[in-house]
Amino acid sequence: MADVIYKRCYFDWGGRCAYCDVALPRIKTGGKIKASIDHFIPLAKGGKNSRANRVLSCYPCNLAKDDTDPRETNQWPHVEQRLAAIAASPLLSHGQLKRLIPELVKQVSVEA
């Protein structure tokens, strides 16, 4: 299930970090994934574990954001707008994701 959530998040964010827009690899590299899923509004601060609150993030941005609550800092308005658009978009099936992810990886052009 975690892999499906990661694929969905990777697709929703176009294979790029929500915060700095760096292209991210889809697969594990050297046993480590260089991207992670971040909860935009931290779970500890009332955020939900849902598609409308999950972003794809590179490790440096995820670490820098830490448990910052964007509602308190007014940071990353572009991320909040994108999350609203993602929440309103149709949910793709796992089969559709399996077909679309390889093409997205090519477009992002990150060496995997």
N, C-alpha and C positions, 0 to 999 in steps of 0.2 A: 504494500500500500504506500509506503514512504516513497518508493521509486515513482509511482504514478503521480503523487503529489509534486515531487521534484520536476518530473517531465511537464506537468501542467504549468507549474510556476515558470519553468524555463521557457515554455512556449508563450505564456502570457506576457512575459517581459522581453520577448524577442532575443533571448540569449544574452542580455546585457544587464549590468548592475543597475538597479533602480536609482541608486544615489549618484554614481559617477559616470554611468553609461559605458564602462569598459566592457569589451566583449569577453564572454566567459565560456570555458569549455563545457560541453555537455556531459562528458564522461570523466571517470576518475583518472587522474594523472599521477603516476607513481604511487598509487594507493591512496591518494588524497584528492578530494573534490575541492577545487579552488573556488567554488561558489557555494553559497549556502542559502537557505530560506530564512528570512528574517521576518518577525512579526512587526509590522509598521508601528502599531500601537502595542507595546509590550504586553504579554499575557499577564504579567504581574501587576500591570496598571489597568486592567480591565479589557484589554484587547481580546478579540475572539480568534480562535484557531480556524479561520475560514479563508477561502480564496480571496475575499474582499479585504483581508488584512495581511496577506502573505506577499512578500516581495523577494525577488532574486537579488542577492547581494554578494559582492566580492568580500573576501575575509577582511581586508583592511577597513572597508566601509562598515561592515557589520561590527567589528571591534570598536571602531570610532563612535558609532551610534550608541553602542552599549544598550542601556535601558532608557534612553532618552524618549520622552513622550512628546511627539510632534504637536500635540494639542496644547502643551505648555510652552513650547519654544517657537511655534509658527515656522518651523523649518520644513523644507521639502514639500512645498505646495504642489509641485509638479507630480510628485509621487502620489499624493492624496487624490489628485484629479485622475491620474491613470488608474488607481485602484477603483474609483467609482466607475470608470469605463469598463474595466475588467469585470466588475461585479454585475454590470448590466449586459455583458456579452454572453452568448450561449456557451454552455459547457460542452467541450468536445469529448467524445468517447475515447477510451484508451486506444482503440484501434485506429481512430483518426490521428491521435497524437503519434502513434508508432509510424504512421505514414508521413506525417509532416515534419517531425523532428529532424530527420537526416537532411532535408532540404534547408531547414533553418540553420543547422550547424554549418552547412556550406556557405550560406549567406553571411553568417557572423564571421566566418573565416578564421576561426581559432584553431590552432593546431591541437588536436586532441591526443 
